[in-house]
Every structure is written in C-alpha cells, then in structure tokens.
Amino acid sequence: MNKLVGAWRAEDLLIFSNFHRWHAVPPCIITDDESREGLARLDRALGVADKYYVGKL
C-alpha cells in the first residue's frame, strides 16, 4: 500500500487509504476532460500494484 500511495501522490491524486482499503472521491462538478484525466492518472498509479499480482487475469 505504501508504494501505491506514493504512486498516487506522484500523480497529484489525493486518495484516502486505510490499511487495505482506499477511497477516491471526485468533485461533484467535473468536466468530461477532467474525468478522463483523473482516470488516466489513477490507471497509471494502479500500475504499481500490477507488479504484485500473482495469478491470472
């Protein structure tokens, strides 16, 4: 989780994490472009967790 939180911070994302859970809450007023950019940042950051996945997708 520490590496994942670090990746979120590197992407300038403010995500709450508590043990094995995380919460991402976008603003209520968000444009389509902002939504796409936020999801792209989240996707890049979650790539850190892919290194630790053992199994089949």
ZADO-363017 format. One record per residue (C-alpha): residue in one letter; z negated, x, y negated. Coordinates in steps of 0.25 Angstrom, whole numbers, plus 2048, in hexadecimal, padded with zeros to 3 digits. Each point is the difference from the previous one (the first is absolute). Layout:
! ZADO-363017
aZXY ...
//
This chain:
! ZADO-363017
m800800800 n7FD80B7F6 k80E805802 l8067F27FE v7F77FE7F3 g80580E7FB a80E7FB802 w7FE7F37F8 r7FA8087F5 a80C809800 e8097F47FE d7F77FB7F5 l7FB7F4808 l7F27FA7FE i7FD7FB80E f7F27FC805 s7FC80680D n7F37FE808 f7FF80780E h80D7FC808 r8047F47F6 w8088017F3 h8037F67F6 a80C8007F6 v8007F57F6 p80C8007F6 p7FF7F97F3 c8037F27FF i80B8027F6 i80A80A806 t80F8017FF d80A80280C d80280E7FC e7F18037FF s7FE7FA80D r80B808807 e7FB80D7F9 g7F27FD805 l8047FD80E a80880D800 r7F48087FC l7F87F980A d80A80380B r80180F7FC a7F1801801 l7FE7F980D g80A80A806 v7F4809800 a7FA7F780B d80C801809 k7FD80E804 y7F37FB806 y8077F4808 v80080380F g8087F5808 k80D7F97FF l8057F77F4 
//
